[in-house]
Amino acid sequence: MTSGFFSGDLMRGLTIRILLFLSLALLPIGLIAVVQTRQIADQSRQSAELSLIAVTEQSSAAERRVIQEAFGAAEALTSIVRLRRDDPEECTAFLKEYKQASDIYSLVGFIALDGRMTCSSTGQEHDFSDEQSFQSLLDAPVRRAMPVLQGAVSNQVVTLINAPVYEDRELIGFMALSIPEDAINAIREPKGKHSSVAMMTINKMGHILTTENGLDVAKEEYPNDVALSLLTTKDPNVFLSQNSVGKERAYAIVPIVPETVFALSVWPSNTPFLDTGFSTRLSALLPIAMWLASLIVAFWALNRLAINHIRKLGRQMRRFALNRTLPRGTLGPSVPTELVEMESAFVGMAESILRDEATLEDSLRQKNILLKEVHHRVKNNLQLISSIMNMQIRQAKSEDARFVLRRLQDRILSLATVHKNLYQNDDLVRVNASELLREIVGQLLSVGLASSSGVKVEQSFETIQIDADDAAPLTLLVSEALTNALKYVSTVEHGKGFISLKLISTGPEKAMLEVRNTIGNPEEVKSGTGLGSRLILAFTRQLNGQVEVETTDDVYQIRVNFPVPTDSKMVYDY
């Protein structure tokens, strides 16, 4: 279809083709139409929200009047209370007369900072110091309206109005006015043409104060997934949400007392107030239809000119990544020049990778062979030194000399075991600590513990891969700790001694080595030079770990916590 028009190297460019097709698709769309459509939609939405807010303000007129009068009365009474609070009788008489004159409130009183109400319209003293609402007032002394299901004085459902009282800018207490639910219901106006599902008033925290449809209906219609405490601002607000039973509702929230009390009306999601009309919906659908048309044209263009060829090139790359297979043929003469150049670059890169990988594999194989040979020769040399030391041990004249030589021989054999595991393992970087420790412990027990000793040996080593640099200090640490354990367990009564060795993982990249043994009669043990303890501390520091030593009456325990990083770590000199 387009082969004749798109001729020449320039017109075969992918960018030029996409720009031409998108220009044809986006030609009918103008910025003026988009702006006008958006303005119409915004105006319709704002008008609908304003209508809903106006109806909410009208429906909450009774609650607004009562609650605003209550806050106004509380503010006015603060000046009277400041003058008469030192005379409780006179103060009580005044508040009682005010309550009778207003005929709205069930309680009018002044609460001191200690929680006691000695000045009230009831003529009695009340203590609110243990009430949670009073404690919250002390924490935040601001105007507040709170719902009370059972008033402490009136035993009715009331709305409690509180206002702080200051004298010389110092807080001295709070005015408290209780508005019974019956007083608000008595002055509610009849419902208009459009009735809401629920109508209620709430405070700053989102607590329901009053409701026209009953508390059960109000709780059911309360928004389930919106925190109203975040929406109780100075400005009215309209939003959509689901009620507690999952039905979609429209909510309008209007401030009655700024930042203190708000009216909340609940409407069905299809309320006529939110119906902006067919023309608005049509104008909103026009840009969508134009966008869909341009999307279809753009998709056809991209699919024809680029996507099919890019997918073919991607399949060639995946085959090369899986089994290093080069593409058998090219993409074709009708493919854009950018993709042809991409395919040529990929083929060249693939051939270069194959050559480099062959060279690297050969070099790596040779280096692994040389490294294993080094570990093997080091192991053989260490075993040769061990054999020479064995000859020296047999010729030594004193027991102390033989003991020192045997200890050196154990350490040399531990290092030889490390190098043997390294050259036998395919991974020359990390080694299995459990296999390494089992072999080291087996060598030491076969020499230092007779089969008839009656000592119980417990070994529990988890499979933990450690760095090759950590293998030597870990094996030497175990060797020193086990040698020390064998020295003391030999003095334990026959059949009662035990040695426990444990290596466990304690968390991500963390491990713990524990060696426990019984202690017999320390007086029978020949005192040493302390070299073993110093070596244990030195090997622990090489592991970047911490050692804990705990001794009870009959058990000696060494516990070493050390990191097992997956990457290379810094090793401190000791």
WOZI-V554890 format. One line per field, one symbol per residue. ss: DSSP state (H for helix, E for strand, - for the rest). phi: phi as a letter, one per 20 degrees, with the letter a starting at -180 (. if undefined). psi: psi as a letter, one per 20 degrees, with the letter a starting at -180 (. if undefined). Layout:
ss = ???
phi = ???
psi = ???
This chain:
ss = -------------HHHHHHHHHHHHH----HHHHHHHHHHHHHHHHHHHHHHHHHHHHH-HHHHHHHHHHHHHHHHHHHHHHHH---HHHHHHHHHHHHHHH--EEEEEEEE---EE-EE-----EE----HHHHHHHH----EEEEE---------EEEEEEEEEE--EEEEEEEEEEEHHHHHH-----------EEEEEE----EEEE---HHHHHHH------HHH------EEEEEE-----EEEEEEEEEE---EEEEEEEE---HHH---HHHHHHHHHHHHHHHHHHHHHHHHHHHHHHHHHHHHHHHHHHHHHH-------------HHHHHHHHHHHHHHHHHHHHHHHHHHHHHHHHHHHHHHHHHHHHHHHHHHHHHHHHHHH---HHHHHHHHHHHHHHHHHHHHHHHHHH-----EEEHHHHHHHHHHHHHHHH-------EEEEEE---EEEHHHHHHHHHHHHHHHHHHHHHH--------EEEEEEEEEE--EEEEEEEEE---HHH------HHHHHHHHHHHH---EEEEEE---EEEEEEEEE-----------
phi = .dfffednfffefffffffffffffegfedfffffffffffffffffffffffffffffdfffgffffffffffffffffffedffdgffffffffffffffldeebcbddffenededbfemdecddfefffffffffcfcfbccecfbffdelcfcdedccfddclmdfdrbeccddfffffffdfeffefddefbcbdcefenffecbednffffffefgedceffededfefbcbdadefdnefcddcccfedgmcccecddcffdfgfeeenfffffffffffffffffffffffffffecfgfffffffffffffecldefecefpfefgffffffffffffffffffffffffffffffffffffffffffffffffffffffffffefedfffffffffffffffffffffffffeefeeeccfffffffffffffffeecffefmeeddcbcffcedfffefffffffffffffffffeffefggndebcccbccedrfmcbcdcccbfdedgffeffdenffffffffffffeldcdcdccdfccdcdccdbfcffdfcfdefd
psi = hjhhgmqqhgiipgggggggghghhjgipqhghgggghggggggghgghhghhghghghkgggggggghghhhghhihhghhhjhinhgggggghghgghhhkhqipprpprijjpnioriijrpqojhiphhhhhghhnnrpqpqpohoqhgikroroppqpqpqoljppiapqpppoqhhhghhjqqqqagoprhqprqrahijppgrqijqhggghhjpphkpohhiinahqqqprqrqaijjqpqppppppgopjgqqpoqpqqhkqhhjojrhhghghhhghgghhhghhgghggghhhhggghhgghhhghghhhgjlpqqhrrhrhjqqhghghggghggggghhggghhgggggghgghgggghhghghgggghhghhgghhhhghiqhqhgghgghhghhghghghhhghghgiiphoihqqohghghhgghgghhhgioqhjhjpppppooqopprqhhigghghhghggghggghghiiiqqpiiqqppppoqpjaokqrppppqqqpdohhipppaijhgghhghghghhikappppppahjpppppopqqmqhrqrppqq.
